[in-house]
Amino acid sequence: MKSMAKFCKLFCLIFVLLSSYPILATALFPNDIFILAGQSNMAGRGGVEKGKWNGNVPPECRSNPSILRLSAELKWGVAREPLHADIDVGKTCGVGPGMAFANSVKANDLRIGVVGLVPCAVGGTKISQWARGTRLYQELVSRANESVKYGGNIRAILWYQGESDTVWKKDAEAYKGNFERFIANLRSDLNTPYLPVIQVAVASGEGQFIEMVRRAQLGIKMPNVRCIDAKGLPLKSDHLHLTTMSQVHLGLHLAHAYVASFGHML
């Protein structure tokens, strides 16, 4: 009888704690999920110099117990910079746009619940490496499906890629068609025909065909696809990657675009 009484007291204590702090009961799994995909500027190189991240996290990128991240091991945990540390492996990751985006979305749309970020970006990749049937595409689809396994909805894909497609003219010329097929296939395979996509028009590139890729990105007219222009955001000394504060500003722009264009879909 004493053992049963102790058990009942313990059970009541746990129930009271969970009732008093709803975040404990709800933050295990996210309600509103966002896929982060593309190459290095989405993975984040803010604060990375000579292969080392300086560890500086701007206030806009602070952790929040109601912003979660899906790890490489497919486990949800509180999101912290650098978001892509175990995804874009073999490279040093720093600050990207994801955390600034998530914090801003939560601050500007009270309908947003627990946010789930699903990092998928890999540096140095062409759009052709994300085509249906490739390893990167399959991993993206797999991680996206895993993210909704216990509930929640994928609200949008944030896409920042194209710098690697500026080297060869044939890649730049094919970018628009490759991107449109990528989105169509992804919507089909995720069974979300109207899934919002917010892409970023590149501010830099590895080759000379930057403007050709930019025209392709800015010229996409697919339904529920929006484009944010990164041109004008300060670059690091490598003239390829965004600075930490540029990543913060990009994240805020992405959040504004999401709330303005797709917030009504919640």
Buried (B, 14 or more C-beta within 10 A) or exposed (E): EEEEEEEEEEEEEEEEEEEEEEEEEBBEBBBBBBBBBBBBBBBBBBBBEEEEBEEEBBEBBEEBEBBBBBBEEEEBEEBBBBBBBEBBEEBBBBBBBBBBBBBBBBBBBEEBBBBBBBBBBBBBBBBBBBBBEEEBBEBBBEBBEBBBEEEBBBBBBBBBBBBBBBBBEEBBBBBBEBBBBBBEBBBEBBEBEEBBBBBBBBBBBBBEBBEBBBBBBEEBEEEBBBBBBBEEBEBBEEEBBBBBBBBBBBBBBBBBBBBEBBBEEE
